[in-house]
Amino acid sequence: MSKRVIVFGGIAVVLLGLAGFGGWIFSLPSTIATADAPAVPQEETDAMLTALRYEGEGRPVIAVIGLNDATETNDYITTTGILRRADIAEVVMLATEEGPVQLYPALRVEPDATIAAFDAEYPEGADYVIVPAMSRDDDPAVIAWLQGQSRKGATIIGVCAGAKVVGAAGLLDGRRATTHWYYLGEMLRRNPTIDYVADRRMVADGNVVTTTGITAALPMMLALIEAIAGPEQAEVVATDLGTGNWDMRHASDAFQLTRPFATRVLANRMLFWNRDDWGIELEAGMDEVSLAMIADAWSRTYRSHAVTFAQAPSALPTANGVRILPDRVEDGWQEDRTASIYPDERPADALDQALETITEHYGEATTNVVAMQLEYPH
């Protein structure tokens, strides 16, 4: 076979691949119809609070489990930060093994304990377990631990694609549930007995609760605070976060894979030589919810990545005791590539500010890609 035949054969394969990819792109919807979040009946809200209510004595124990090599940033940090600022429970950040938890798409955290150490200290189990999205849905240690916690009576809360992890543990079989819009089809293929509930940011069935995408952590944790400590305490924390409500309303049809989303992701990925590292300086006492949301947002543009830096390699504690490890030891960062967490703003407002800055640098289409990944109705 001649070299010319081999070359043209290779080109043909590439062109056929591009044609197939182009066909897939054009098969996607070009726009998303305007979708309104329908009202939620009061009895459904009451049922959610009942499912989350704490019936024990003393302060409840809430465990947030993480996989050391890849756990979603907001799901792990934001949930912890919101619950700790409410000061209504013992909130413990766990890892499957010794060592730090590398979050994705950004940040690195020192957990409080391993799951083995937690089991030794709390042999009766947690009252609530928060399950973030993880790089592997079927990690044996995570699955076995979740099953054990459920048997001991814990309420299991799968945040975002953490619902897939809960499903892999067999805890969603035959139950009502939801998850991040992008992973819904995958979850239902793996667990066909799940009864998917649309237009709800959170869904409860028995002792298992699931949520939609990443920013659903805010209303979910506020609902949990209300169930444990009452609406007044939840209102205090909501005001501190800068969010007006934490109800279950959600417009599911507003979040789906579209042609503009796919083409923008593809275009940004193709600019592989033009990536920006945005530095975030770590400081003791900084707001962990703002940090997590902004680092997450900057790292989902497909053009940039958030990198934390500090003058020493040791972990720095946030306002609510989350210990963040710097990615780099630096005295400073390029001024026009330094990302603020807007310390004078409330976290929800800080996220909006970050999205505006992303628009200034990379355009509205990229900001829409970020908001869609965060499942954030901005």
KEKE-3310 file (N, C-alpha, C; in steps of 0.2 Angstrom, whole numbers, plus 5000, padded with zeros to 4 digits):
npx = (5004:5003:5011:5003:4990:4989:4989:4978:4969:4969:4965:4952:4946:4947:4939:4927:4925:4924:4913:4903:4903:4899:4886:4881:4882:4873:4862:4858:4847:4845:4842:4835:4819:4810:4809:4799:4799:4789:4776:4778:4768:4762:4761:4771:4783:4782:4783:4796:4803:4800:4805:4819:4820:4827:4827:4834:4844:4853:4866:4865:4875:4884:4891:4902:4907:4922:4931:4948:4955:4948:4935:4920:4921:4912:4902:4908:4915:4906:4894:4899:4903:4891:4883:4891:4892:4879:4880:4873:4876:4887:4899:4908:4922:4926:4937:4941:4954:4970:4977:4977:4962:4959:4951:4939:4933:4944:4955:4961:4960:4962:4955:4945:4945:4947:4936:4937:4942:4932:4921:4926:4925:4912:4903:4889:4885:4883:4871:4867:4872:4882:4884:4895:4897:4908:4924:4924:4910:4908:4917:4924:4926:4919:4906:4903:4904:4893:4882:4883:4881:4868:4861:4863:4854:4856:4852:4854:4861:4862:4871:4870:4879:4882:4871:4872:4882:4876:4866:4873:4876:4865:4855:4845:4836:4821:4816:4811:4819:4832:4845:4861:4858:4866:4870:4859:4853:4863:4862:4849:4850:4859:4852:4838:4826:4824:4813:4812:4811:4805:4808:4811:4822:4827:4824:4815:4815:4810:4824:4833:4839:4840:4848:4848:4860:4876:4875:4863:4867:4866:4851:4848:4856:4851:4838:4840:4845:4834:4825:4832:4834:4824:4814:4818:4832:4837:4834:4842:4855:4853:4852:4865:4871:4867:4856:4839:4829:4825:4818:4810:4808:4812:4817:4818:4818:4826:4839:4849:4858:4864:4866:4873:4880:4888:4896:4902:4910:4918:4925:4932:4940:4948:4957:4969:4982:4980:4978:4973:4979:4971:4975:4971:4973:4976:4970:4969:4954:4946:4931:4924:4913:4912:4925:4925:4914:4919:4931:4927:4919:4928:4936:4929:4927:4934:4944:4951:4959:4957:4970:4976:4986:4999:5010:5017:5018:5008:4992:4978:4966:4948:4935:4926:4933:4937:4951:4962:4973:4987:4990:5001:5017:5019:5023:5016:5005:5002:4995:4984:4978:4973:4961:4947:4939:4929:4928:4920:4908:4892:4892:4883:4881:4895:4898:4890:4897:4909:4905:4901:4914:4920:4913:4918:4931:4930:4918:4900:4895:4904:4902:4889:4891:4898:4888:4878:4884:4886:4873:4865:4853:4855)
npy = (4994:5011:5026:5037:5032:5028:5041:5048:5039:5041:5055:5054:5047:5056:5066:5060:5058:5071:5075:5067:5072:5085:5083:5078:5090:5099:5092:5096:5106:5123:5133:5137:5135:5148:5145:5143:5142:5131:5133:5125:5114:5117:5106:5098:5104:5104:5090:5088:5095:5087:5075:5079:5082:5082:5071:5067:5068:5082:5090:5087:5076:5079:5072:5075:5068:5064:5059:5056:5059:5066:5076:5085:5103:5114:5106:5100:5110:5121:5116:5112:5124:5132:5125:5125:5139:5141:5135:5124:5110:5096:5097:5087:5085:5073:5060:5047:5041:5044:5060:5075:5081:5082:5093:5095:5107:5114:5119:5113:5103:5100:5087:5083:5071:5053:5041:5029:5034:5042:5032:5026:5035:5039:5027:5024:5030:5044:5057:5064:5062:5070:5069:5072:5076:5064:5059:5045:5035:5023:5020:5008:5009:5021:5017:5006:5012:5022:5013:5007:5018:5022:5010:5012:5022:5035:5050:5052:5063:5067:5078:5087:5079:5069:5061:5051:5043:5040:5032:5022:5015:5008:5015:5022:5014:5012:5024:5041:5054:5066:5075:5083:5091:5087:5074:5067:5057:5047:5043:5037:5027:5019:5016:5011:5010:5021:5035:5049:5066:5080:5098:5102:5107:5100:5083:5072:5056:5044:5041:5047:5060:5070:5082:5095:5102:5110:5123:5121:5117:5127:5131:5118:5116:5126:5122:5111:5116:5124:5113:5107:5117:5127:5140:5153:5153:5148:5158:5168:5163:5163:5176:5180:5174:5180:5176:5175:5165:5148:5138:5124:5126:5125:5126:5115:5113:5123:5120:5111:5102:5111:5117:5130:5129:5117:5121:5132:5127:5118:5127:5134:5124:5121:5132:5129:5133:5145:5148:5153:5156:5160:5168:5166:5173:5165:5168:5168:5166:5169:5169:5154:5149:5159:5158:5144:5144:5154:5150:5138:5143:5151:5140:5133:5138:5133:5140:5145:5143:5142:5146:5143:5153:5156:5163:5153:5135:5129:5124:5135:5141:5144:5156:5147:5136:5128:5120:5126:5121:5129:5129:5134:5141:5157:5175:5184:5188:5189:5205:5208:5195:5191:5184:5190:5186:5194:5200:5209:5207:5197:5179:5175:5186:5189:5178:5182:5194:5188:5181:5191:5197:5187:5187:5199:5196:5184:5184:5183:5171:5161:5164:5159:5146:5142:5146:5136:5124:5125:5125:5136:5148:5162)
npz = (5000:4995:5002:4999:4998:5011:5018:5012:5016:5030:5031:5026:5036:5047:5041:5040:5054:5058:5051:5057:5070:5067:5063:5075:5083:5076:5078:5090:5101:5096:5104:5121:5127:5135:5152:5166:5184:5191:5204:5220:5229:5246:5255:5249:5252:5266:5268:5264:5274:5285:5281:5283:5296:5313:5325:5336:5351:5358:5349:5331:5321:5307:5293:5280:5266:5257:5242:5240:5229:5220:5222:5220:5220:5226:5231:5242:5250:5250:5256:5269:5274:5274:5283:5295:5298:5302:5315:5321:5322:5323:5312:5301:5290:5279:5273:5262:5264:5272:5271:5260:5252:5235:5226:5212:5200:5206:5220:5236:5250:5268:5276:5290:5296:5293:5285:5293:5305:5309:5311:5322:5331:5331:5333:5331:5320:5308:5309:5298:5281:5269:5252:5240:5222:5214:5207:5204:5204:5210:5220:5230:5244:5248:5244:5252:5265:5264:5263:5275:5284:5281:5285:5298:5301:5296:5287:5270:5259:5243:5234:5220:5206:5216:5218:5209:5215:5227:5221:5215:5227:5229:5235:5230:5223:5216:5221:5222:5214:5209:5200:5194:5179:5168:5170:5172:5162:5162:5175:5176:5166:5173:5184:5182:5189:5196:5200:5192:5196:5190:5189:5202:5215:5225:5231:5241:5247:5258:5268:5260:5251:5236:5225:5212:5201:5205:5212:5219:5231:5240:5243:5248:5259:5267:5268:5276:5288:5292:5295:5305:5315:5313:5305:5307:5310:5298:5290:5295:5291:5277:5274:5277:5267:5256:5249:5243:5245:5249:5243:5234:5221:5204:5187:5176:5162:5158:5158:5149:5136:5123:5106:5106:5119:5117:5106:5110:5121:5114:5105:5115:5120:5110:5109:5116:5118:5123:5138:5154:5170:5184:5199:5216:5231:5246:5262:5280:5288:5277:5267:5265:5257:5247:5241:5236:5227:5218:5214:5208:5197:5189:5185:5176:5163:5152:5147:5157:5173:5191:5203:5218:5230:5242:5255:5261:5263:5271:5277:5277:5288:5284:5287:5293:5297:5287:5280:5269:5257:5249:5231:5225:5231:5233:5232:5226:5213:5195:5191:5183:5182:5193:5203:5212:5228:5232:5246:5253:5249:5250:5248:5237:5230:5227:5218:5207:5204:5200:5189:5181:5179:5172:5160:5155:5151:5144:5137:5135:5130:5135:5149:5150:5148:5160:5170:5166:5169:5183:5186:5188:5190:5183)
capx = (5000:5007:5010:4998:4984:4988:4988:4972:4964:4969:4961:4945:4944:4946:4934:4921:4924:4921:4906:4898:4903:4895:4879:4878:4881:4867:4856:4856:4843:4848:4840:4831:4813:4809:4806:4797:4799:4782:4775:4778:4763:4765:4762:4777:4788:4782:4786:4803:4806:4798:4811:4825:4819:4831:4823:4838:4845:4859:4867:4866:4882:4884:4897:4903:4912:4926:4936:4954:4958:4943:4928:4918:4923:4907:4898:4912:4916:4900:4889:4902:4903:4885:4881:4895:4890:4873:4882:4868:4877:4894:4900:4915:4924:4929:4940:4942:4961:4974:4980:4972:4957:4960:4944:4939:4939:4949:4956:4964:4958:4964:4949:4945:4946:4946:4930:4939:4943:4925:4918:4929:4923:4905:4901:4882:4885:4881:4863:4866:4878:4882:4888:4896:4899:4915:4927:4921:4904:4907:4923:4921:4926:4913:4899:4902:4903:4887:4877:4883:4878:4861:4858:4863:4849:4858:4849:4859:4859:4866:4871:4872:4880:4883:4866:4875:4886:4870:4862:4878:4876:4859:4850:4840:4832:4813:4814:4810:4826:4835:4853:4863:4855:4870:4871:4853:4852:4867:4860:4843:4852:4862:4847:4831:4820:4823:4808:4815:4806:4808:4806:4813:4829:4828:4819:4816:4811:4812:4829:4837:4837:4845:4847:4850:4867:4881:4873:4858:4869:4864:4845:4848:4858:4846:4832:4842:4846:4827:4822:4835:4834:4819:4815:4822:4839:4838:4833:4849:4860:4851:4853:4872:4874:4864:4851:4832:4824:4828:4813:4811:4807:4817:4815:4822:4819:4831:4846:4850:4863:4862:4871:4878:4884:4893:4900:4907:4915:4923:4929:4937:4945:4953:4962:4973:4988:4978:4974:4975:4979:4969:4977:4967:4977:4973:4971:4966:4948:4942:4924:4925:4908:4914:4931:4923:4910:4922:4936:4924:4917:4934:4939:4924:4927:4937:4949:4955:4959:4959:4976:4977:4993:5000:5017:5019:5014:5004:4985:4975:4959:4944:4931:4922:4937:4940:4958:4963:4981:4989:4992:5008:5019:5021:5022:5011:5002:5001:4989:4978:4976:4972:4954:4945:4933:4925:4927:4915:4901:4890:4894:4879:4883:4902:4897:4887:4902:4914:4902:4902:4921:4922:4910:4922:4937:4929:4912:4894:4894:4907:4899:4883:4893:4899:4882:4875:4888:4884:4865:4864:4848:4857)
capy = (5000:5017:5031:5042:5029:5029:5048:5050:5035:5045:5061:5052:5045:5062:5070:5056:5059:5078:5075:5064:5076:5091:5080:5078:5097:5102:5089:5098:5112:5129:5138:5134:5139:5151:5140:5146:5137:5130:5133:5119:5114:5118:5100:5095:5108:5101:5083:5089:5097:5082:5070:5081:5084:5079:5068:5064:5073:5085:5092:5081:5075:5079:5070:5077:5063:5066:5055:5060:5061:5070:5077:5092:5109:5117:5101:5098:5115:5125:5113:5112:5131:5134:5122:5128:5146:5140:5132:5120:5103:5095:5095:5084:5084:5066:5058:5039:5039:5049:5065:5080:5080:5086:5095:5097:5108:5118:5119:5107:5104:5095:5085:5083:5064:5048:5038:5024:5037:5044:5027:5024:5040:5039:5020:5024:5033:5051:5059:5066:5062:5074:5065:5077:5072:5062:5056:5038:5034:5016:5018:5002:5012:5025:5013:5002:5016:5024:5008:5006:5024:5021:5005:5015:5027:5042:5053:5053:5069:5067:5084:5087:5072:5065:5057:5045:5039:5037:5027:5016:5011:5005:5018:5025:5009:5012:5030:5047:5057:5071:5075:5088:5090:5084:5067:5063:5051:5042:5040:5033:5021:5014:5014:5012:5010:5028:5039:5055:5071:5087:5105:5102:5108:5094:5078:5067:5049:5040:5044:5049:5066:5072:5089:5096:5104:5112:5128:5118:5116:5133:5130:5112:5116:5130:5118:5106:5121:5125:5107:5106:5123:5132:5145:5159:5152:5147:5165:5172:5161:5165:5183:5181:5171:5184:5172:5177:5160:5141:5133:5118:5127:5124:5126:5109:5113:5129:5117:5105:5102:5115:5119:5135:5127:5113:5124:5136:5122:5115:5132:5136:5119:5121:5137:5125:5137:5152:5146:5158:5154:5166:5167:5168:5173:5162:5172:5165:5169:5171:5166:5148:5148:5163:5155:5138:5146:5158:5145:5133:5146:5152:5134:5130:5142:5130:5145:5147:5139:5145:5143:5147:5154:5159:5163:5147:5129:5126:5125:5141:5140:5149:5158:5142:5131:5123:5121:5126:5121:5132:5126:5136:5146:5163:5181:5188:5186:5194:5209:5207:5188:5189:5184:5192:5183:5200:5199:5214:5205:5191:5174:5174:5192:5188:5174:5186:5198:5184:5179:5198:5198:5182:5190:5204:5193:5179:5184:5181:5164:5157:5164:5155:5139:5142:5145:5130:5119:5126:5124:5142:5152:5169)
capz = (5000:4995:5007:4997:5000:5019:5020:5010:5021:5037:5030:5025:5043:5051:5039:5042:5061:5059:5048:5062:5075:5065:5063:5082:5085:5073:5081:5097:5100:5095:5110:5126:5128:5142:5157:5173:5189:5194:5211:5224:5234:5253:5258:5247:5256:5273:5268:5263:5280:5289:5280:5285:5303:5317:5330:5341:5357:5357:5342:5326:5318:5299:5289:5272:5263:5251:5239:5241:5222:5215:5224:5217:5225:5229:5235:5248:5254:5252:5261:5275:5276:5276:5289:5301:5300:5306:5321:5324:5322:5323:5304:5300:5283:5279:5267:5262:5266:5275:5266:5257:5246:5229:5223:5205:5196:5209:5227:5239:5257:5273:5279:5297:5298:5288:5287:5298:5312:5311:5313:5328:5336:5331:5331:5330:5314:5308:5308:5291:5277:5263:5247:5234:5216:5214:5200:5203:5207:5213:5224:5235:5251:5248:5243:5258:5270:5263:5265:5283:5287:5279:5289:5305:5301:5293:5281:5265:5255:5237:5231:5213:5204:5221:5217:5206:5220:5231:5217:5215:5233:5229:5240:5226:5219:5217:5225:5218:5214:5204:5200:5189:5172:5163:5172:5173:5158:5164:5182:5175:5163:5178:5189:5179:5194:5199:5198:5191:5198:5187:5192:5209:5216:5229:5231:5247:5247:5264:5272:5255:5248:5231:5223:5205:5200:5210:5216:5223:5238:5245:5246:5251:5266:5271:5270:5282:5294:5294:5298:5312:5320:5313:5299:5309:5310:5291:5287:5297:5287:5270:5273:5277:5261:5251:5245:5246:5247:5248:5242:5230:5214:5199:5180:5174:5155:5157:5159:5144:5131:5117:5101:5108:5124:5114:5101:5114:5125:5109:5103:5120:5121:5104:5111:5121:5119:5126:5144:5159:5177:5188:5205:5221:5237:5252:5268:5285:5289:5271:5267:5261:5252:5241:5238:5233:5221:5213:5211:5203:5191:5185:5182:5171:5157:5147:5145:5163:5179:5197:5206:5225:5232:5248:5256:5265:5260:5276:5276:5280:5289:5282:5292:5297:5299:5282:5280:5262:5255:5243:5225:5224:5236:5229:5236:5223:5206:5190:5194:5178:5182:5200:5204:5219:5230:5234:5253:5256:5246:5252:5244:5231:5226:5225:5212:5202:5202:5197:5182:5177:5177:5167:5154:5153:5149:5139:5133:5138:5129:5140:5156:5150:5149:5167:5173:5165:5173:5190:5186:5191:5186:5184)
cpx = (5004:5006:5005:4991:4983:4986:4981:4967:4963:4964:4954:4942:4942:4940:4927:4919:4921:4914:4901:4898:4899:4888:4877:4877:4875:4861:4853:4851:4847:4847:4836:4825:4813:4806:4805:4797:4792:4782:4775:4772:4766:4766:4768:4783:4788:4784:4793:4806:4805:4804:4817:4825:4824:4827:4827:4839:4852:4860:4868:4873:4881:4890:4897:4908:4915:4930:4942:4956:4954:4936:4926:4919:4918:4903:4902:4913:4910:4895:4892:4901:4897:4882:4885:4894:4883:4874:4876:4869:4885:4895:4907:4916:4928:4932:4941:4949:4964:4976:4975:4967:4958:4953:4944:4933:4945:4949:4958:4963:4961:4958:4950:4947:4945:4939:4931:4939:4936:4921:4920:4926:4915:4902:4893:4880:4883:4873:4862:4873:4877:4886:4889:4897:4907:4917:4925:4915:4903:4914:4920:4921:4920:4906:4898:4900:4896:4881:4877:4880:4870:4858:4858:4858:4850:4853:4854:4857:4864:4866:4874:4873:4882:4877:4868:4879:4881:4867:4867:4878:4870:4854:4845:4835:4825:4811:4814:4817:4827:4842:4854:4860:4859:4871:4865:4852:4857:4865:4854:4845:4855:4857:4840:4825:4819:4817:4810:4809:4809:4805:4806:4820:4832:4822:4820:4812:4814:4818:4835:4835:4842:4843:4849:4857:4870:4878:4866:4860:4867:4856:4844:4850:4854:4840:4834:4843:4839:4824:4825:4834:4828:4820:4819:4829:4841:4838:4840:4854:4859:4853:4861:4875:4872:4859:4844:4828:4828:4823:4815:4810:4813:4814:4819:4823:4824:4838:4846:4856:4861:4867:4876:4882:4889:4898:4905:4912:4920:4927:4934:4942:4950:4958:4966:4979:4987:4974:4977:4974:4977:4971:4972:4972:4973:4975:4967:4960:4944:4936:4925:4919:4910:4920:4929:4919:4914:4928:4933:4922:4923:4937:4934:4923:4929:4943:4953:4954:4961:4965:4976:4985:4994:5008:5021:5015:5009:4997:4983:4968:4954:4940:4927:4926:4939:4947:4960:4971:4982:4991:5000:5010:5022:5020:5017:5009:5001:4994:4983:4975:4975:4964:4952:4939:4928:4923:4922:4908:4899:4891:4890:4880:4890:4902:4895:4893:4907:4911:4903:4909:4923:4919:4915:4928:4935:4922:4906:4893:4898:4904:4892:4885:4895:4893:4878:4878:4886:4876:4863:4859:4850:4854)
cpy = (5006:5022:5036:5039:5029:5036:5049:5046:5039:5051:5059:5050:5051:5066:5067:5058:5066:5079:5072:5069:5082:5089:5080:5085:5100:5098:5092:5104:5118:5134:5134:5138:5142:5146:5144:5140:5136:5130:5126:5119:5114:5111:5096:5098:5105:5094:5083:5090:5091:5076:5072:5082:5079:5077:5066:5070:5076:5088:5086:5081:5074:5077:5072:5072:5065:5060:5059:5063:5065:5070:5084:5098:5111:5112:5099:5104:5119:5122:5113:5120:5134:5131:5124:5135:5146:5138:5128:5112:5103:5093:5093:5083:5078:5065:5050:5037:5045:5054:5070:5077:5085:5087:5096:5102:5112:5117:5112:5108:5098:5093:5084:5076:5059:5045:5032:5028:5040:5038:5025:5029:5040:5032:5019:5027:5041:5051:5060:5065:5066:5070:5070:5072:5070:5059:5049:5037:5028:5015:5013:5005:5016:5021:5009:5006:5020:5019:5007:5012:5024:5016:5007:5020:5034:5044:5055:5058:5069:5074:5084:5080:5067:5060:5050:5040:5036:5031:5021:5012:5008:5008:5022:5021:5010:5019:5036:5051:5062:5071:5081:5086:5086:5076:5063:5057:5046:5039:5035:5027:5016:5012:5015:5012:5017:5032:5046:5061:5078:5093:5105:5103:5102:5090:5073:5061:5045:5044:5046:5055:5068:5079:5089:5099:5108:5118:5126:5117:5121:5132:5123:5112:5121:5126:5113:5110:5122:5119:5105:5111:5128:5137:5151:5158:5151:5154:5169:5170:5163:5172:5184:5178:5176:5181:5174:5171:5153:5136:5128:5120:5127:5123:5121:5110:5119:5126:5111:5107:5105:5115:5124:5133:5122:5116:5129:5132:5120:5121:5134:5131:5119:5127:5135:5129:5144:5151:5151:5155:5160:5164:5170:5167:5170:5167:5169:5169:5171:5167:5160:5147:5153:5160:5149:5140:5150:5154:5141:5137:5148:5146:5130:5134:5138:5135:5147:5142:5143:5142:5147:5148:5157:5159:5157:5141:5126:5128:5132:5140:5146:5151:5153:5136:5126:5125:5120:5126:5124:5128:5128:5141:5152:5169:5185:5185:5191:5198:5208:5200:5186:5190:5186:5187:5188:5199:5204:5212:5198:5186:5174:5180:5192:5183:5178:5191:5194:5182:5186:5199:5193:5184:5195:5202:5188:5179:5181:5173:5159:5158:5160:5148:5138:5141:5139:5124:5119:5125:5130:5147:5160:5173)
cpz = (5000:5001:5006:4999:5008:5021:5018:5015:5027:5036:5030:5032:5047:5048:5041:5050:5062:5057:5054:5068:5074:5065:5070:5084:5082:5075:5087:5096:5100:5101:5115:5127:5135:5146:5163:5178:5192:5201:5214:5229:5241:5256:5255:5251:5263:5273:5267:5270:5285:5288:5282:5293:5308:5323:5336:5347:5356:5350:5337:5324:5310:5297:5282:5270:5257:5248:5238:5234:5218:5218:5222:5223:5229:5234:5241:5252:5255:5257:5268:5278:5278:5283:5296:5303:5303:5313:5325:5324:5322:5315:5303:5292:5283:5273:5267:5265:5269:5269:5264:5252:5241:5226:5216:5204:5199:5217:5230:5247:5262:5276:5287:5300:5292:5290:5293:5305:5314:5314:5320:5333:5336:5328:5329:5323:5314:5308:5301:5287:5271:5258:5241:5228:5217:5207:5199:5207:5211:5217:5230:5242:5252:5248:5250:5264:5270:5265:5272:5286:5286:5284:5296:5306:5299:5288:5276:5260:5249:5234:5224:5210:5209:5221:5214:5210:5225:5227:5216:5221:5234:5233:5236:5222:5221:5220:5220:5219:5209:5204:5195:5182:5167:5164:5173:5169:5160:5171:5180:5171:5168:5183:5187:5183:5197:5196:5198:5192:5195:5191:5199:5211:5221:5230:5237:5246:5253:5267:5267:5252:5242:5228:5215:5206:5206:5215:5220:5230:5243:5247:5250:5258:5270:5273:5276:5288:5296:5297:5304:5317:5319:5307:5301:5308:5302:5288:5289:5292:5279:5269:5273:5270:5255:5246:5248:5248:5246:5247:5236:5223:5210:5192:5176:5166:5153:5157:5154:5139:5125:5112:5103:5114:5121:5110:5105:5118:5120:5107:5109:5121:5116:5105:5116:5122:5122:5133:5149:5166:5181:5196:5211:5227:5243:5258:5274:5286:5283:5271:5262:5256:5246:5237:5234:5226:5216:5210:5206:5197:5186:5182:5177:5165:5151:5144:5151:5168:5185:5201:5213:5226:5238:5249:5259:5263:5265:5274:5280:5281:5287:5288:5297:5297:5294:5280:5272:5261:5249:5237:5224:5230:5232:5234:5233:5216:5201:5191:5189:5178:5189:5201:5212:5221:5233:5241:5256:5253:5250:5247:5237:5227:5223:5219:5206:5199:5198:5190:5178:5174:5171:5160:5151:5149:5143:5135:5137:5136:5134:5147:5156:5151:5156:5171:5172:5168:5180:5191:5190:5187:5187:5179)
residu = (MET:SER:LYS:ARG:VAL:ILE:VAL:PHE:GLY:GLY:ILE:ALA:VAL:VAL:LEU:LEU:GLY:LEU:ALA:GLY:PHE:GLY:GLY:TRP:ILE:PHE:SER:LEU:PRO:SER:THR:ILE:ALA:THR:ALA:ASP:ALA:PRO:ALA:VAL:PRO:GLN:GLU:GLU:THR:ASP:ALA:MET:LEU:THR:ALA:LEU:ARG:TYR:GLU:GLY:GLU:GLY:ARG:PRO:VAL:ILE:ALA:VAL:ILE:GLY:LEU:ASN:ASP:ALA:THR:GLU:THR:ASN:ASP:TYR:ILE:THR:THR:THR:GLY:ILE:LEU:ARG:ARG:ALA:ASP:ILE:ALA:GLU:VAL:VAL:MET:LEU:ALA:THR:GLU:GLU:GLY:PRO:VAL:GLN:LEU:TYR:PRO:ALA:LEU:ARG:VAL:GLU:PRO:ASP:ALA:THR:ILE:ALA:ALA:PHE:ASP:ALA:GLU:TYR:PRO:GLU:GLY:ALA:ASP:TYR:VAL:ILE:VAL:PRO:ALA:MET:SER:ARG:ASP:ASP:ASP:PRO:ALA:VAL:ILE:ALA:TRP:LEU:GLN:GLY:GLN:SER:ARG:LYS:GLY:ALA:THR:ILE:ILE:GLY:VAL:CYS:ALA:GLY:ALA:LYS:VAL:VAL:GLY:ALA:ALA:GLY:LEU:LEU:ASP:GLY:ARG:ARG:ALA:THR:THR:HIS:TRP:TYR:TYR:LEU:GLY:GLU:MET:LEU:ARG:ARG:ASN:PRO:THR:ILE:ASP:TYR:VAL:ALA:ASP:ARG:ARG:MET:VAL:ALA:ASP:GLY:ASN:VAL:VAL:THR:THR:THR:GLY:ILE:THR:ALA:ALA:LEU:PRO:MET:MET:LEU:ALA:LEU:ILE:GLU:ALA:ILE:ALA:GLY:PRO:GLU:GLN:ALA:GLU:VAL:VAL:ALA:THR:ASP:LEU:GLY:THR:GLY:ASN:TRP:ASP:MET:ARG:HIS:ALA:SER:ASP:ALA:PHE:GLN:LEU:THR:ARG:PRO:PHE:ALA:THR:ARG:VAL:LEU:ALA:ASN:ARG:MET:LEU:PHE:TRP:ASN:ARG:ASP:ASP:TRP:GLY:ILE:GLU:LEU:GLU:ALA:GLY:MET:ASP:GLU:VAL:SER:LEU:ALA:MET:ILE:ALA:ASP:ALA:TRP:SER:ARG:THR:TYR:ARG:SER:HIS:ALA:VAL:THR:PHE:ALA:GLN:ALA:PRO:SER:ALA:LEU:PRO:THR:ALA:ASN:GLY:VAL:ARG:ILE:LEU:PRO:ASP:ARG:VAL:GLU:ASP:GLY:TRP:GLN:GLU:ASP:ARG:THR:ALA:SER:ILE:TYR:PRO:ASP:GLU:ARG:PRO:ALA:ASP:ALA:LEU:ASP:GLN:ALA:LEU:GLU:THR:ILE:THR:GLU:HIS:TYR:GLY:GLU:ALA:THR:THR:ASN:VAL:VAL:ALA:MET:GLN:LEU:GLU:TYR:PRO:HIS)
# end
